[in-house]
Amino acid sequence: MIMELDDLKKGWNQKTTELSKLNQKNMEQLEHILKQKTAGALNSVKGKFGVLISYALISVMVTVLLSGFAPWLMGNEGPIYAWPTTFDRVLNLLVALLLTLTFIFFYWLKYTAMETGFEGQDIRNALGNNIKKLRRSLRHEVWFVVILFFGWVAIARAHSQVAGYGNFMDIFRADVLLAIGALAVFLGAYLLVRYRHYVKYIKELNSYLEEFEGA
């Protein structure tokens, strides 16, 4: 009887050990899968930064190229293509380049700072940290767009005064208000697209965290 109890106890301990090892193996597999999925999501976010930089670089090249055609397109006499030589045209080009390069620099900083791997970290903490980073990155973009809007308006008004089009504070004109409104709509639409992009990946990482905690 005692031998049977010992055998039963031994068998139970062995079964418990096997179940524990199996559960540990399953958790390790789950962690590995979730790490891969998380890395994929973060790579997608980083890739979007690269795409934005590429678009901005293309816009710089197109702006520089088309600026030479501006007088001809506006009906002025002279060659079809001519580099900006007047103060007004040079200033227009410099303003466009300044704003575009600011955009590129901002997203280049975000691209280089984006980490997509977390080998050796606890998956729960890693997911939590990456969710916080995405939320912080979204706040950075909101502030950047707001600053870009007011900076763009300020630079445009300063350019208008320097070029002799109007005083800096002369903004209550139909054309100026229309331009400011169009800029606000454009940047607002851009910000909405970026917000949806961030929310998508934050929800995705949250689902991975819930899946891990529910395992």
Contacts in CASP RR format, 6 or more apart in sequence:
PFRMAT RR
TARGET T0000
AUTHOR 0000-0000-0000
METHOD contacts of the structure
MODEL  1
MIMELDDLKKGWNQKTTELSKLNQKNMEQLEHILKQKTAGALNSVKGKFG
VLISYALISVMVTVLLSGFAPWLMGNEGPIYAWPTTFDRVLNLLVALLLT
LTFIFFYWLKYTAMETGFEGQDIRNALGNNIKKLRRSLRHEVWFVVILFF
GWVAIARAHSQVAGYGNFMDIFRADVLLAIGALAVFLGAYLLVRYRHYVK
YIKELNSYLEEFEGA
26 215 0 8 1.000
27 215 0 8 1.000
30 211 0 8 1.000
30 212 0 8 1.000
30 215 0 8 1.000
31 123 0 8 1.000
31 212 0 8 1.000
34 123 0 8 1.000
34 127 0 8 1.000
34 208 0 8 1.000
34 211 0 8 1.000
34 212 0 8 1.000
35 117 0 8 1.000
35 118 0 8 1.000
35 123 0 8 1.000
35 126 0 8 1.000
37 204 0 8 1.000
37 208 0 8 1.000
38 118 0 8 1.000
38 126 0 8 1.000
38 127 0 8 1.000
38 130 0 8 1.000
38 205 0 8 1.000
38 208 0 8 1.000
39 116 0 8 1.000
39 117 0 8 1.000
39 118 0 8 1.000
40 116 0 8 1.000
41 201 0 8 1.000
41 204 0 8 1.000
41 205 0 8 1.000
42 114 0 8 1.000
42 115 0 8 1.000
42 116 0 8 1.000
42 117 0 8 1.000
42 130 0 8 1.000
42 201 0 8 1.000
43 116 0 8 1.000
44 201 0 8 1.000
45 114 0 8 1.000
45 134 0 8 1.000
45 137 0 8 1.000
45 197 0 8 1.000
45 198 0 8 1.000
45 201 0 8 1.000
46 111 0 8 1.000
46 114 0 8 1.000
46 116 0 8 1.000
47 111 0 8 1.000
48 197 0 8 1.000
49 107 0 8 1.000
49 110 0 8 1.000
49 111 0 8 1.000
49 114 0 8 1.000
50 107 0 8 1.000
50 111 0 8 1.000
52 103 0 8 1.000
52 107 0 8 1.000
53 104 0 8 1.000
53 107 0 8 1.000
53 108 0 8 1.000
53 111 0 8 1.000
56 100 0 8 1.000
56 103 0 8 1.000
56 104 0 8 1.000
56 107 0 8 1.000
57 104 0 8 1.000
59 100 0 8 1.000
60 97 0 8 1.000
60 100 0 8 1.000
60 101 0 8 1.000
60 104 0 8 1.000
63 93 0 8 1.000
63 96 0 8 1.000
63 97 0 8 1.000
63 100 0 8 1.000
64 93 0 8 1.000
64 97 0 8 1.000
67 83 0 8 1.000
67 84 0 8 1.000
67 89 0 8 1.000
67 92 0 8 1.000
67 93 0 8 1.000
68 81 0 8 1.000
68 82 0 8 1.000
68 83 0 8 1.000
68 84 0 8 1.000
69 80 0 8 1.000
69 81 0 8 1.000
70 84 0 8 1.000
70 89 0 8 1.000
71 78 0 8 1.000
71 82 0 8 1.000
71 89 0 8 1.000
72 78 0 8 1.000
72 79 0 8 1.000
72 80 0 8 1.000
72 81 0 8 1.000
72 82 0 8 1.000
84 90 0 8 1.000
84 92 0 8 1.000
84 93 0 8 1.000
87 163 0 8 1.000
88 163 0 8 1.000
91 159 0 8 1.000
91 162 0 8 1.000
91 163 0 8 1.000
92 159 0 8 1.000
95 155 0 8 1.000
95 156 0 8 1.000
95 159 0 8 1.000
98 155 0 8 1.000
99 148 0 8 1.000
99 152 0 8 1.000
99 155 0 8 1.000
102 148 0 8 1.000
103 148 0 8 1.000
106 144 0 8 1.000
110 137 0 8 1.000
110 140 0 8 1.000
118 126 0 8 1.000
118 129 0 8 1.000
118 130 0 8 1.000
123 212 0 8 1.000
124 209 0 8 1.000
124 212 0 8 1.000
124 213 0 8 1.000
127 205 0 8 1.000
127 208 0 8 1.000
127 209 0 8 1.000
127 212 0 8 1.000
128 205 0 8 1.000
128 209 0 8 1.000
130 205 0 8 1.000
131 202 0 8 1.000
131 205 0 8 1.000
131 206 0 8 1.000
131 209 0 8 1.000
134 198 0 8 1.000
134 201 0 8 1.000
134 202 0 8 1.000
134 205 0 8 1.000
135 198 0 8 1.000
135 202 0 8 1.000
137 198 0 8 1.000
138 194 0 8 1.000
138 195 0 8 1.000
138 198 0 8 1.000
141 191 0 8 1.000
141 194 0 8 1.000
141 198 0 8 1.000
142 191 0 8 1.000
142 195 0 8 1.000
145 187 0 8 1.000
145 188 0 8 1.000
145 190 0 8 1.000
145 191 0 8 1.000
148 187 0 8 1.000
149 183 0 8 1.000
149 184 0 8 1.000
149 187 0 8 1.000
152 183 0 8 1.000
153 180 0 8 1.000
153 183 0 8 1.000
156 179 0 8 1.000
157 168 0 8 1.000
157 169 0 8 1.000
157 170 0 8 1.000
157 171 0 8 1.000
158 168 0 8 1.000
160 166 0 8 1.000
160 167 0 8 1.000
160 168 0 8 1.000
160 170 0 8 1.000
161 167 0 8 1.000
161 168 0 8 1.000
170 176 0 8 1.000
171 177 0 8 1.000
171 180 0 8 1.000
END
